[in-house]
Amino acid sequence: MLKSILLGGLLFAGSITSASAQDASTTYPYNGTFEDAAFSVESAIIGKGLVIDYVSHVGEMLNRTGGDVGSAVQLFDAADIFVFCSAVVSRKVMEADPMNIAHCPYGIFVADRGGEVIIGHRNYPQGPMQEVQALLDEIVTEALDN
């Protein structure tokens, strides 16, 4: 499962830099530090009564392993993905289509590239998964307002 989360983290990280992948995610600029953005996201998730299952420190991992894979490129100054689920929303979307399990768990990422901090999440397909999209938008909006 950890490999899946890390792979998901890499996919999130790639979505920030790739033009075609940008359509796969929704991002918002954050006016503040990475640390403040991460705290705001964590607080917004918990404030919805949700439990954060895991925080993937994708930025640290990429910086630590760059040399091991033959790259000197620093993609992020910092990047974390907050991984969580909602029993209520997940049950609803999976009762509509059990194969929506493929979209679980959900994640919100915070990234800092050269002092520009963003908060975002992946986009979900039309239909029942738009309820998850709305939940993530609510959480990010709350984090931006803090």
N, C-alpha and C positions, 0 to 999 in steps of 0.2 A: 504494500500500500504506500509506503514511503517513496518508492520509486515512482509510483503514479503521481503522487503529489509533487515531487520534484520535476517530473516531466511536465505536469500541468503548469508548474511555475515557469519552466522554460518557454512553454507556449505563450503564457501571459507576457513574459518578457519580450518575446519576439513580436507580439502584437503591438507593442508600443513603437517599434522601429520600422516595421514593414508596412508599406502603403496598402497592399492588398489585405493585410491582416488588421489594419486599423478599422475596417468595416466590421470586424469580428468583435470589437470591443468599444465600450463607451468610456471616455476619459474626461476628467475635469481638472483644470488647473487648481492648485491649492496655494493660497496666499499665506505662506508660512514655512516653517522648517519641516523636514522629513519626520523628525521625532514628534512634532505637534500633529502632523497629519496622521501618523500611525496611531497615536494616542486617541485622536478624534474618531478614527475608524473603529478601533477596539471598543471605545466607549459607546459608539452608536450601535454596534452589533449587540453588545451586552445589554444596552438600553432597550432593545427589542425583545429581551428575554431569551436570547439565543446564546449558545455555548460555542466558543471558539475551540474547535478540535485541534487545530495545529496552526502555527505561524511558520510559514516557509520563508527562510531568509535567503531568497534567491540571489539578491545582490551580493551578499557575502560569499555564497557558493560560487558564483560566476567569477568574482574577483580572485578567490582562492584557487580555482582550478584552471584559470586562463592559461597559465604557463604549461600546465599538464597536457593541454590539448593543442598547444602550439600557437596560442594567441596572446598578444600583448594589449588587445583592445579592452578598455574598461567600459562596459556598457552602462553601468549605473554607479552613482556614488553610493546609493543605498536602494534596496528594493525588497519589500516584504509582501507576502500574500497571506491574508487571513482566511483560513478555510473553516467553514461551518455549514450547518444544515438547519432547516426548520422542519420539525416533525409535522406541523400543521400543513404548511405549504407543500412539502415533499409528498405527503400522503395524498393531497388533493391532485397534484399533477401526475402522480403515478397511478392513482385510481383512474384517471382519464386515459392514461397510456402507460402501462408498466415499463415500457422501454425508455421512459423518461429517466429511469435510473442512470442512464448513461451521462446525464448532466449533473449528477450529485457526486460529491458535495459541491457547494457553491463557494466562490472566492471573491474577495475584493482586494485589489492590489494598491500599494502605495509605492511610488518610485521617485527617485531624485536623479535627474540627469543634468549635471552642470548647474545646479542651483535651482532648476525648474522642477517643482514638485507636482506630481499628478496623483489623482485617485481615480480608480476605474474598476471595471468588471467586464467580463465577456458578455456578448449579446447572445440571447437565446432565441430559438426558432418561434415562429408564429404559433398561435394556439395556446394550449394550457401553460406552456413554459413562460408565457408573458407575465404570469403571476409572479414567478421568480424574478423576472426582469424588473417588475415594479417594486418588489421587496428590496432588491439591490439598489435601485434608484433612490428609494426612501432612505436607506441606510447611508448612502453616499451623500445625499442632500443634507441629512442631519450632520454628518461629519464635516461637511463644508461650512455649515452654519455655526459650528462650535469654535 
